[in-house]
Structure formats: C-alpha cells, structure tokens
C-alpha cells in the first residue's frame, strides 16, 4: 500500500511541471515495487527452477 510519505517523496522528486499520467505511472511503479518487497519479506516467492518450468510451459 502506498503511504502519504511515499507520495510526498515521489512528488518532490518530480520536475516543476509534469503530467498527471507521469505521476500515475510513477505511483503505480512504486506501489508494485512495495508490494513485491512485501511479498519477498513474507516468503511469497517461487524458486528460480519453478520459474524456469513456468516459462517453459508458455512456449509449449
């Protein structure tokens, strides 16, 4: 989940002028990174070999 402090930090790093689309894209990226970090901390990951097996299925 995105916090106010993360939102403020991202806005402060933007140039003086920016589009809403740029801001939304950045916030989505930050939220996905935060979610991924949380999943990693909670052990909600798959092994590299499991990932390789999943990728092989895509090309069958």
N, C-alpha and C positions, 0 to 999 in steps of 0.2 A: 504494500500500500504506500502511496506517495504521501509524504508529510508536508506541512506548510514550510518547514525549514528547507526541505529539498526543493520545493517550488521556488522559494525566495532565492536560493543559491543558483538555480538554473536561470532565473530571470536576471539576476545580477551579472551573470556571465555572458548574457546576450549583448549584442551591439545596441546602440541607442534606438535604432529603428529596425524592426523585424515584423514579419507577418505572423498572423495567428497560426497559420499552417506550420510554420517553422517551430513555433513554440509547442504546438500539439505534438508534432513529430518527436521533438526532444523529450517531452514529458512521457510519451509512450515508451521511448527507448529507455529512459531512466527507470520507469516502473518495471519494465521487463528485466532489466539488469537486477533490480532489487529483488524481484520475485525469484529469479534464478539463483541469486546468492542465498536467499532464504531456503529454497529447495535443497541446495547443496549442504547447508548447515544442518538440515533435518534428515540428511541421508537419502533424499528422494532423487537419486540419480541412477543411471544404469552404467554397467561396465562398458569398456571400450569394445570388448568382444561381442557383447549383446548388441551394441550399436552397429557393429560390422554386420552381424546377422540380419538386423532390421534393414540395413541399406541393401544388402544382397536381395532381400525379398522385393524391393522396389523394382529391380531390374529383371525379375523372372517373367 
